[in-house]
């Protein structure tokens, strides 16, 4: 029998740390190889976002990406997952503080999740902390069991690659 508390559940992937900090909270931490203003832009500009968000190893295609990153604005991501109907993720922004913090809701399921992302400058790199608060212990348990968070390392690797491409293309 596992006697660890929820706060002790930590998974470290290649460069990403995932920690269950309470029965309803999950925190993902990663240092990204780019300045925070550019990393923040990659999270809020739909053209940049669509280039790194979907893991290449997944059998899905991002069909549309709408981001209105302002308080009261919303986002909608629509995916082709090989089913008859596309799958959509959507919500609204509760807080937008460039380039330091984003807070939004995830409203596509029965349980609303509130995600807070902070962007901390660290000598030309960005310490990214993604904090998800689920509506219940059961909702977080289900997300963990389904593997919904297993893609973070690959996705963040793709973000790192995009930032390298942006730096290379902006050099003269």
C-alpha positions in Angstrom: 0.0 0.0 0.0 1.3 3.4 -0.9 1.5 5.6 2.2 2.7 8.8 0.6 0.6 11.9 0.9 -0.6 13.8 -2.2 2.0 16.4 -1.5 4.7 13.8 -1.9 3.8 12.6 -5.4 6.5 14.0 -7.7 7.5 12.8 -11.1 10.7 14.1 -12.8 10.9 13.7 -16.5 13.9 14.7 -18.6 13.8 18.4 -17.6 10.2 18.8 -16.4 9.1 18.2 -12.8 5.5 17.3 -12.1 4.3 17.4 -8.5 0.9 16.8 -7.0 0.9 19.4 -4.2 -2.5 18.6 -2.8 -5.5 16.5 -3.5 -6.7 19.0 -6.2 -3.4 20.6 -7.4 -0.8 19.7 -9.8 2.4 21.8 -10.5 4.6 21.4 -13.5 7.9 23.2 -13.5 10.4 23.6 -16.4 13.2 26.0 -17.3 12.8 27.1 -20.9 15.8 28.2 -23.0 14.6 31.7 -23.8 13.9 35.1 -22.3 10.5 35.4 -20.5 9.0 38.0 -22.8 9.5 35.7 -25.8 8.3 32.6 -23.9 5.2 34.6 -22.8 4.6 35.6 -26.4 4.8 31.9 -27.5 2.0 31.2 -25.0 -0.2 34.0 -26.2 0.4 34.4 -29.9 -1.7 31.8 -31.8 0.8 31.5 -34.7 3.6 30.7 -32.3 1.5 28.6 -30.0 0.4 26.2 -32.7 4.0 25.5 -33.6 4.9 23.9 -30.3 1.8 22.9 -28.3 0.9 19.5 -29.9 3.4 16.8 -29.2 4.7 15.4 -32.5 4.4 11.9 -31.2 0.6 12.2 -30.8 -1.7 11.1 -33.5 -3.6 14.4 -33.6 -3.6 17.6 -35.6 -4.3 21.1 -34.4 -7.1 22.3 -36.8 -7.6 25.7 -35.3 -6.0 27.9 -32.6 -7.9 30.9 -31.4 -6.3 33.0 -28.5 -7.5 36.3 -27.2 -5.1 36.7 -24.3 -6.8 39.5 -22.3 -8.8 39.4 -19.2 -12.3 38.2 -20.2 -10.9 36.9 -23.6 -10.9 33.3 -24.5 -9.1 30.5 -26.2 -10.3 27.6 -28.3 -8.1 24.8 -29.7 -9.7 22.3 -32.0 -8.0 19.0 -32.8 -8.5 16.2 -35.3 -8.0 13.1 -33.2 -9.2 10.6 -35.9 -12.7 10.5 -34.6 -15.9 11.5 -36.4 -16.0 14.8 -34.6 -13.0 17.1 -33.7 -12.1 17.6 -30.1 -12.0 21.1 -28.6 -10.4 22.6 -25.6 -11.6 26.0 -24.5 -11.8 28.5 -21.7 -11.4 32.1 -20.7 -8.6 34.2 -19.4 -9.0 35.4 -15.8 -5.7 37.2 -15.5 -3.1 38.3 -18.1 0.0 40.1 -16.7 2.6 40.3 -19.5 5.2 38.8 -19.4 4.9 37.4 -15.9 1.6 35.5 -15.4 -1.4 34.0 -17.2 -4.5 32.5 -15.5 -7.3 30.7 -17.5 -10.1 28.3 -17.1 -10.3 24.9 -18.9 -14.1 24.4 -19.5 -14.4 21.6 -21.9 -15.2 18.9 -19.4 -17.6 18.4 -16.5 -15.0 19.8 -14.1 -13.5 23.3 -14.6 -9.8 23.4 -14.1 -8.0 26.7 -13.4 -4.5 27.0 -14.8 -2.0 29.6 -13.6 1.3 29.9 -15.4 4.1 32.1 -14.1 7.1 33.1 -16.1 10.2 33.9 -14.1 13.3 35.4 -15.7 16.5 33.4 -14.9 19.6 34.8 -16.6 18.2 34.8 -20.1 16.1 31.7 -19.5 12.6 31.3 -18.1 11.5 29.3 -15.1 8.0 28.2 -16.1 5.6 27.0 -13.4 2.2 25.6 -14.5 -0.2 25.2 -11.6 -3.5 23.3 -12.3 -6.3 23.4 -9.7 -8.9 20.7 -10.3 -12.4 21.0 -9.0 -12.0 17.7 -7.1 -9.6 15.0 -6.0 -11.4 12.6 -8.4 -11.0 14.9 -11.4 -7.2 15.1 -10.8 -7.0 11.4 -10.1 -8.7 10.8 -13.5 -6.4 13.2 -15.3 -3.3 11.5 -13.9 -4.7 8.0 -14.7 -5.5 8.9 -18.3 -1.9 10.1 -18.9 -3.2 13.6 -19.7 0.0 15.2 -18.3 2.5 12.8 -19.8 3.2 15.0 -22.9 4.6 18.0 -21.1 8.3 17.1 -21.6 7.9 16.7 -25.3 5.8 19.8 -25.6 8.3 21.9 -23.7 11.1 20.5 -25.8 9.2 21.7 -28.9 8.9 25.1 -27.3 12.7 25.2 -26.7 13.2 24.2 -30.4 10.9 27.0 -31.5 12.8 29.6 -29.5 16.1 28.5 -31.1 14.4 28.9 -34.5 13.2 32.3 -33.6 16.6 33.4 -32.4 18.3 32.0 -35.5 15.8 33.7 -37.9 16.1 37.1 -36.2 19.9 37.2 -36.5 21.3 39.3 -39.3 
